[in-house]
Amino acid sequence: MSLKTASQPIAMAQTPKVTSVTSFSIGGLFRRPEAGAFLGLVGVFAFFIVFGSMDFLKPAGAASWLNVAANLGIVAFPIGLLMIAGELDISIGSMIPAGSMTVAIISGYYGMPIWLGIAASLGLGALVGLINGYLVIRTNVPSLIVTLGTLFAVAGFVLGLSVLLTGTTSVALKAPELAKFFFGQFVGNTFQVIIFWWLALTAIYVFFIHLSPFGNWIFAMGGDRISARNAGIPTTKLTVALFVLSSTSAAFVGMCQAILFNSAQVSAGMSFIFNSIISVVVGGVLLTGGFGSIIGIFFGTITFAVVNQGIYFTSFDRNWSSLIIGVMLLLAVLMNNTFRSMALSYAPKKK
């Protein structure tokens, strides 16, 4: 979805990057993009502690929402960056099962080395990302439409090829111990190892987006792509790179799930489309681009996971679960919107 705000000058791209801090300010802290996301997360935690039980915070309970947050978060980061840059990728819904089925067919059905299956899975993600990025920049068709097309194209390709090669839509996979150790095991019998990948990627994204020039480039693209290009920012290469990152991240999650659960299916992954967008929006990213932060997306992902899983630790009737989840997420978004409005309208006092 090309969400461009051409009338907005490049100087107005709302980058949260802070290069120097001369004094601590509570007001300045709460005007940051992740402030609303953090308070929303605190509110959600408080709600489930009051109306649920402390089992929610015990290792087994924490694992239920941390596992969800980790799988979703790895996909949400590049989706958030694309939205900040004024684009959107919904083809991740097909790339997750595509990554899963690729490694399962190559290393499970045909018995080839697991590392070949992993490489093929990530390679397919990179290829689809290149196609998405190339079509977006060459045709000027909105990225929503382009990735909607690849969503169905990849889904059909994976389904047809799976049935043609294996005769089924579900393929078993038994990965060797080393691959299980890095990509698909339970730590302490509860926590998925992908949590550590998620945390490591969070640190990497924070560095590149908020502490390097690449972050300013992405925010500038979301503010005004034309002005960003005129300023010398490689908008074309950066757009393609973001789509490659998105598709490859989705394939990585699918590959990890196949190794963890010893099987892959062609139907899994569609829920990640809306869940990742919700997490990003709850994390403070504007749909119109140019505003957001990695830490905000991190908090937004946890908020979604907590709301999604926390309902099972309460005594509420499960028939009302969707209503409760929807209301709590809406409140979190409204809180984010309030703090974002404060940030955009703030003008420091003249000395």
Wavefront OBJ file of the C-alpha trace (Angstrom):
o trace
v 0.000 0.000 0.000
v 1.732 3.168 -1.140
v 0.790 5.607 1.574
v 2.650 8.689 0.454
v 2.214 12.170 1.826
v 3.730 14.217 -0.960
v 2.471 17.488 0.510
v 4.468 16.923 3.677
v 8.014 18.313 3.462
v 10.885 16.032 4.238
v 11.693 18.004 7.347
v 8.371 16.940 8.778
v 9.187 13.215 8.699
v 8.674 12.369 12.329
v 11.829 10.488 13.105
v 12.229 9.459 16.733
v 15.981 9.274 16.419
v 17.760 11.146 19.202
v 21.373 11.955 18.569
v 22.129 13.894 21.712
v 20.519 14.355 25.082
v 21.456 17.358 27.141
v 18.913 17.009 29.919
v 16.347 14.513 31.109
v 12.739 15.514 30.580
v 9.701 13.534 31.661
v 7.626 15.449 29.134
v 10.089 14.659 26.375
v 10.083 10.997 27.385
v 6.314 10.739 27.124
v 6.333 12.416 23.731
v 8.409 9.625 22.236
v 6.618 7.257 19.777
v 6.960 4.266 22.110
v 5.543 6.063 25.172
v 1.910 5.233 24.416
v 2.823 1.654 23.506
v 4.631 1.190 26.817
v 1.760 2.604 28.896
v -0.677 0.465 26.944
v 1.430 -2.590 27.741
v 1.509 -1.652 31.433
v -2.273 -1.246 31.399
v -2.774 -4.637 29.752
v -0.481 -6.317 32.288
v -2.361 -4.649 35.147
v -5.701 -5.781 33.729
v -4.745 -9.443 33.559
v -3.016 -9.392 36.934
v -6.188 -7.992 38.526
v -8.750 -10.086 36.643
v -6.590 -13.150 36.072
v -4.057 -14.913 38.237
v -0.350 -14.728 38.961
v 0.041 -17.858 36.821
v 0.076 -15.360 33.988
v 3.575 -14.261 35.057
v 4.958 -17.666 35.995
v 7.315 -19.365 33.508
v 4.647 -21.506 31.870
v 2.248 -18.576 31.645
v 4.870 -16.155 30.404
v 5.958 -18.655 27.768
v 2.431 -18.698 26.317
v 2.616 -15.043 25.310
v 6.377 -14.723 24.812
v 6.329 -17.514 22.221
v 3.549 -15.742 20.350
v 5.335 -12.389 20.623
v 8.625 -13.791 19.324
v 7.166 -15.406 16.204
v 5.014 -12.372 15.486
v 7.691 -9.841 16.397
v 10.249 -11.067 13.872
v 7.691 -10.436 11.127
v 6.324 -7.225 12.671
v 9.661 -5.372 12.618
v 10.079 -5.269 8.813
v 6.341 -4.694 8.371
v 6.655 -1.694 10.683
v 9.644 -0.366 8.747
v 7.729 -0.690 5.476
v 4.795 1.190 6.989
v 7.142 3.926 8.256
v 8.498 4.155 4.702
v 4.954 4.425 3.317
v 4.570 0.857 2.034
v 2.949 -2.400 3.134
v 3.590 -6.117 2.578
v 0.739 -8.576 3.099
v 2.396 -11.409 1.176
v 3.885 -12.568 4.500
v 0.707 -14.589 4.970
v 1.901 -16.919 2.224
v 5.627 -16.625 2.871
v 5.391 -18.212 6.325
v 3.915 -21.499 5.039
v 6.137 -21.221 1.954
v 9.258 -21.099 4.129
v 7.914 -23.933 6.243
v 7.001 -26.174 3.317
v 10.257 -25.497 1.452
v 12.473 -26.800 4.243
v 10.062 -29.670 4.957
v 9.894 -30.876 1.349
v 13.632 -30.562 0.680
v 14.950 -31.923 3.977
v 11.962 -33.929 5.155
v 10.371 -35.521 2.105
v 13.525 -35.808 -0.019
v 15.938 -36.249 2.877
v 18.473 -33.673 1.750
v 20.713 -31.875 4.289
v 18.774 -29.557 6.590
v 21.102 -26.654 5.816
v 20.183 -26.920 2.142
v 16.518 -26.753 3.089
v 17.137 -23.720 5.305
v 19.077 -21.953 2.557
v 16.329 -22.699 0.022
v 13.674 -21.420 2.415
v 15.445 -18.121 3.030
v 16.370 -17.862 -0.646
v 12.715 -18.170 -1.641
v 11.891 -15.384 0.803
v 14.554 -13.148 -0.716
v 13.315 -13.911 -4.240
v 9.684 -13.033 -3.439
v 10.871 -9.851 -1.699
v 12.845 -8.867 -4.799
v 9.780 -9.442 -6.971
v 7.593 -7.364 -4.646
v 10.083 -4.523 -4.464
v 10.780 -4.507 -8.202
v 7.072 -4.427 -9.093
v 6.374 -1.631 -6.633
v 9.151 0.657 -7.877
v 8.772 -0.142 -11.597
v 4.984 -0.093 -11.957
v 3.978 2.485 -9.324
v 1.142 0.146 -8.399
v 0.350 0.485 -4.663
v 2.270 -2.057 -2.621
v -0.986 -3.297 -1.089
v -2.144 -4.453 -4.518
v 1.235 -5.867 -5.524
v 1.648 -7.899 -2.350
v -1.994 -8.987 -2.472
v -1.183 -10.519 -5.847
v 1.954 -12.240 -4.588
v 0.030 -13.396 -1.512
v -2.295 -15.487 -3.684
v 0.374 -16.380 -6.233
v 2.756 -17.795 -3.622
v -0.092 -19.573 -1.817
v -1.197 -21.231 -5.041
v 2.372 -22.075 -6.023
v 3.135 -23.716 -2.678
v -0.140 -25.654 -2.660
v 0.197 -26.887 -6.228
v 3.879 -27.786 -5.931
v 3.361 -29.554 -2.610
v 0.606 -31.763 -4.009
v 2.596 -32.373 -7.206
v 5.791 -33.380 -5.399
v 4.490 -35.083 -2.266
v 0.826 -35.822 -2.938
v -0.182 -34.088 0.299
v -0.458 -30.641 1.899
v 1.284 -31.652 5.116
v 4.908 -32.820 5.203
v 6.835 -34.271 8.152
v 10.330 -33.080 9.013
v 12.849 -34.490 11.455
v 15.699 -32.026 11.796
v 19.105 -32.963 13.261
v 19.946 -31.856 16.798
v 22.150 -28.939 15.753
v 19.398 -27.399 13.656
v 16.894 -28.016 16.467
v 19.272 -26.317 18.903
v 19.490 -23.121 16.853
v 16.031 -22.887 15.313
v 13.471 -25.229 16.815
v 13.652 -26.358 20.401
v 11.938 -25.585 23.684
v 14.212 -24.072 26.323
v 13.184 -25.380 29.719
v 10.395 -27.293 27.951
v 8.374 -24.063 27.677
v 10.179 -21.236 25.876
v 10.804 -21.463 22.134
v 14.388 -20.739 21.105
v 13.083 -18.229 18.567
v 12.629 -15.841 21.517
v 16.403 -15.335 21.570
v 16.401 -14.601 17.839
v 13.657 -12.034 18.430
v 15.593 -10.289 21.205
v 18.814 -10.270 19.167
v 16.999 -8.854 16.140
v 15.432 -6.171 18.332
v 18.896 -4.949 19.335
v 20.089 -5.043 15.708
v 17.056 -3.103 14.459
v 17.420 -0.496 17.216
v 21.016 0.104 16.167
v 20.376 0.391 12.447
v 17.116 2.352 12.660
v 17.835 4.732 15.525
v 21.628 4.943 15.629
v 22.633 4.903 11.962
v 21.799 6.942 8.830
v 19.588 4.136 7.453
v 16.895 4.958 9.986
v 16.746 8.617 8.971
v 16.467 7.541 5.340
v 13.457 5.323 6.079
v 11.690 8.046 8.069
v 12.422 10.572 5.335
v 10.895 8.237 2.736
v 7.719 8.035 4.782
v 7.606 11.806 5.156
v 8.071 12.637 1.472
v 9.592 10.113 -0.923
v 10.219 12.649 -3.683
v 12.074 15.037 -1.404
v 14.019 12.116 0.045
v 15.119 11.034 -3.432
v 16.063 14.594 -4.333
v 18.140 14.749 -1.153
v 20.242 11.836 -2.401
v 18.620 9.022 -0.436
v 18.632 5.738 -2.454
v 14.875 5.282 -2.157
v 14.669 2.606 -4.866
v 17.315 0.323 -3.352
v 15.998 0.906 0.153
v 12.435 0.018 -0.866
v 13.562 -3.247 -2.458
v 15.733 -4.046 0.580
v 12.777 -3.557 2.941
v 10.573 -5.911 0.897
v 13.358 -8.518 0.821
v 13.748 -8.166 4.580
v 10.009 -8.619 5.095
v 9.656 -11.754 2.959
v 12.852 -13.328 4.274
v 11.801 -12.709 7.879
v 8.465 -14.408 7.222
v 10.210 -17.375 5.579
v 12.551 -17.584 8.576
v 9.622 -17.808 10.996
v 7.977 -20.493 8.891
v 11.226 -22.453 8.693
v 11.665 -22.281 12.484
v 8.104 -23.492 13.034
v 8.636 -26.480 10.746
v 11.814 -27.474 12.609
v 10.166 -26.948 16.004
v 6.955 -28.885 15.330
v 8.527 -31.489 12.990
v 6.007 -30.780 10.239
v 4.756 -28.138 7.821
v 1.364 -27.281 6.354
v 0.377 -25.079 3.430
v -2.489 -23.395 5.301
v -0.622 -21.783 8.217
v 0.354 -18.115 8.292
v -2.588 -16.000 7.141
v -3.300 -14.735 10.671
v 0.135 -13.098 10.704
v -1.049 -10.475 8.195
v -3.496 -8.699 10.470
v -1.733 -9.618 13.708
v 1.502 -7.985 12.579
v -0.255 -4.849 11.354
v -2.187 -4.588 14.633
v 1.040 -4.990 16.618
v 2.757 -2.291 14.572
v -0.137 0.152 14.923
v -0.439 -0.525 18.651
v 3.313 0.117 18.758
v 2.769 3.682 17.554
v 3.519 3.500 13.828
v 1.427 5.776 11.637
v -0.442 4.215 8.713
v 0.521 7.285 6.673
v 4.232 6.693 7.275
v 7.082 8.751 8.680
v 6.502 8.074 12.382
v 7.268 5.161 14.720
v 10.057 3.326 16.511
v 11.483 -0.166 16.908
v 10.952 -0.139 20.676
v 7.346 0.870 20.105
v 6.832 -2.074 17.742
v 8.493 -4.315 20.346
v 6.042 -3.140 23.019
v 3.120 -3.360 20.598
v 3.948 -6.963 19.742
v 4.085 -7.935 23.408
v 0.811 -6.092 24.045
v -0.940 -8.027 21.303
v 0.484 -11.344 22.513
v -0.488 -10.644 26.118
v -4.047 -9.675 25.166
v -4.333 -12.674 22.855
v -3.155 -15.204 25.446
v -4.048 -13.488 28.725
v -7.761 -14.124 28.314
v -7.135 -17.808 29.081
v -5.825 -16.884 32.542
v -9.062 -15.140 33.533
v -12.481 -16.428 34.520
v -14.221 -14.614 31.685
v -16.528 -16.566 29.424
v -14.478 -17.518 26.356
v -17.426 -16.547 24.157
v -16.625 -12.934 25.013
v -12.907 -13.270 24.345
v -12.940 -11.619 20.912
v -14.876 -8.645 22.268
v -12.460 -8.191 25.173
v -9.425 -8.512 22.922
v -10.849 -6.013 20.436
v -11.748 -3.436 23.102
v -8.364 -3.682 24.831
v -6.456 -3.336 21.576
v -8.625 -0.364 20.583
v -7.887 1.326 23.906
v -4.177 0.713 23.407
v -4.335 2.299 19.952
v -6.295 5.300 21.265
v -3.716 5.792 24.000
v -0.992 5.694 21.381
v -2.852 8.240 19.276
v -3.103 10.596 22.256
v 0.616 10.494 22.941
v 1.413 10.797 19.258
v -0.720 13.945 19.045
v 1.186 15.337 22.017
v 4.457 14.574 20.261
v 3.502 16.197 16.973
v 2.017 19.333 18.574
v 4.825 19.869 21.079
v 6.896 23.022 20.748
v 9.728 23.569 23.234
v 9.636 26.771 25.237
v 11.971 29.497 24.098
v 14.551 30.519 26.637
l 1 2 3 4 5 6 7 8 9 10 11 12 13 14 15 16 17 18 19 20 21 22 23 24 25 26 27 28 29 30 31 32 33 34 35 36 37 38 39 40 41 42 43 44 45 46 47 48 49 50 51 52 53 54 55 56 57 58 59 60 61 62 63 64 65 66 67 68 69 70 71 72 73 74 75 76 77 78 79 80 81 82 83 84 85 86 87 88 89 90 91 92 93 94 95 96 97 98 99 100 101 102 103 104 105 106 107 108 109 110 111 112 113 114 115 116 117 118 119 120 121 122 123 124 125 126 127 128 129 130 131 132 133 134 135 136 137 138 139 140 141 142 143 144 145 146 147 148 149 150 151 152 153 154 155 156 157 158 159 160 161 162 163 164 165 166 167 168 169 170 171 172 173 174 175 176 177 178 179 180 181 182 183 184 185 186 187 188 189 190 191 192 193 194 195 196 197 198 199 200 201 202 203 204 205 206 207 208 209 210 211 212 213 214 215 216 217 218 219 220 221 222 223 224 225 226 227 228 229 230 231 232 233 234 235 236 237 238 239 240 241 242 243 244 245 246 247 248 249 250 251 252 253 254 255 256 257 258 259 260 261 262 263 264 265 266 267 268 269 270 271 272 273 274 275 276 277 278 279 280 281 282 283 284 285 286 287 288 289 290 291 292 293 294 295 296 297 298 299 300 301 302 303 304 305 306 307 308 309 310 311 312 313 314 315 316 317 318 319 320 321 322 323 324 325 326 327 328 329 330 331 332 333 334 335 336 337 338 339 340 341 342 343 344 345 346 347 348 349 350 351
